Structures are given as structure tokens and as C-alpha cells.
């Protein structure tokens, strides 16, 4: 079984990582941990000029965050005995582009059987303004999608 685990390092993504780590998977299963880096878009006018290294530093910080997210997820899965981590093939990847596009493209190119993704649980205006990666993935994926929700503190 090919499982694509999408993570951005947020608390919601960590719940999805825990869901994958806490489940026994069939022998020979593969887990590909993916994080996406969106290219920064800064609409500017000619009178407002950013420093030359601004985008380079922004991209470097985003890459460091994505690497930390996939590495922490891999360590979490490898450290648990429940999912027989020794029987899983775990790989990590970082893609550039909007998260929903990167996840859907990778799942299709790789031939994923399942996409596991966390949900921030936005509704109403938050969802309208920020969008929902998990909703976009669930409605456009060519394979099964499991959306993991974080329990709200009591």
C-alpha cells in the first residue's frame, strides 16, 4: 500500500502523523511524507522595493520549516512499534507550489493508494478567506483520502 502523508509541521499535521504512526499497515507498505513550499507572492508597486535577498531568505526559511516537518514526521513514524516501522519504507519529499496542487500531483504521479492529511477545522469566513487544502484534496484526488481532525481542547 502506498500512503502519501502531507504535513506542514502544524499541530493539525502532527495529529495526522500520529494517526499514520499509530496504525498497523500491511507488510511492504510505503509512506511518502510530503511538505509543500508555496512561492511567495508579494504584490508591490514600483515605489516599494524589497531588498535583493528578501525572497532568498524567505525561501530558505520556508525550506527549513518544510525539512523540519518531514523529518519530524519520519522520526515519529520510525519511533513507534505499532505500525511495524521496520516493515515500512519511509521517504520524504519537498515540493514547490500550492499545497493542494503539490499533494494531488505527487499522489497521482506516485500512484498513491491513500492520502492522509490533517485539517485545521476552519469554517465560515476563515475557510472562505484562507481556503481548505484538505477539502480541495478530498474533492479532487484520484485515490482515497483520510482527513484527520484535531480534537479541540475541552
ChimeraX attribute file (.defattr): number of C-alpha atoms within 10 A of each C-alpha:
attribute: neighborCount
match mode: 1-to-1
recipient: residues
	/A:1	15
	/A:2	17
	/A:3	23
	/A:4	26
	/A:5	26
	/A:6	27
	/A:7	27
	/A:8	22
	/A:9	20
	/A:10	13
	/A:11	14
	/A:12	19
	/A:13	24
	/A:14	21
	/A:15	20
	/A:16	25
	/A:17	26
	/A:18	15
	/A:19	17
	/A:20	22
	/A:21	23
	/A:22	16
	/A:23	14
	/A:24	12
	/A:25	19
	/A:26	12
	/A:27	14
	/A:28	12
	/A:29	14
	/A:30	19
	/A:31	24
	/A:32	22
	/A:33	22
	/A:34	25
	/A:35	26
	/A:36	23
	/A:37	18
	/A:38	15
	/A:39	13
	/A:40	11
	/A:41	7
	/A:42	8
	/A:43	6
	/A:44	9
	/A:45	7
	/A:46	6
	/A:47	6
	/A:48	8
	/A:49	8
	/A:50	11
	/A:51	8
	/A:52	8
	/A:53	9
	/A:54	10
	/A:55	15
	/A:56	11
	/A:57	11
	/A:58	13
	/A:59	16
	/A:60	12
	/A:61	12
	/A:62	17
	/A:63	19
	/A:64	11
	/A:65	16
	/A:66	22
	/A:67	20
	/A:68	15
	/A:69	23
	/A:70	25
	/A:71	16
	/A:72	16
	/A:73	28
	/A:74	20
	/A:75	12
	/A:76	17
	/A:77	24
	/A:78	19
	/A:79	14
	/A:80	15
	/A:81	13
	/A:82	14
	/A:83	20
	/A:84	18
	/A:85	21
	/A:86	14
	/A:87	14
	/A:88	18
	/A:89	14
	/A:90	18
	/A:91	14
	/A:92	17
	/A:93	15
	/A:94	16
	/A:95	18
	/A:96	13
	/A:97	14
	/A:98	13
	/A:99	22
	/A:100	19
	/A:101	17
	/A:102	20
	/A:103	25
	/A:104	21
	/A:105	14
	/A:106	16
	/A:107	23
	/A:108	13
	/A:109	8
	/A:110	13
	/A:111	15
	/A:112	23
	/A:113	16
	/A:114	19
	/A:115	25
	/A:116	23
	/A:117	29
	/A:118	25
	/A:119	20
	/A:120	16
	/A:121	15
	/A:122	13
	/A:123	12
	/A:124	7
	/A:125	9
	/A:126	11
	/A:127	14
	/A:128	10
	/A:129	10
	/A:130	10
	/A:131	13
	/A:132	18
	/A:133	18
	/A:134	23
	/A:135	15
	/A:136	14
	/A:137	24
	/A:138	20
	/A:139	9
	/A:140	12
	/A:141	18
	/A:142	16
	/A:143	15
	/A:144	13
	/A:145	21
	/A:146	17
	/A:147	15
	/A:148	22
	/A:149	15
	/A:150	16
	/A:151	9
	/A:152	6
	/A:153	4
	/A:154	3
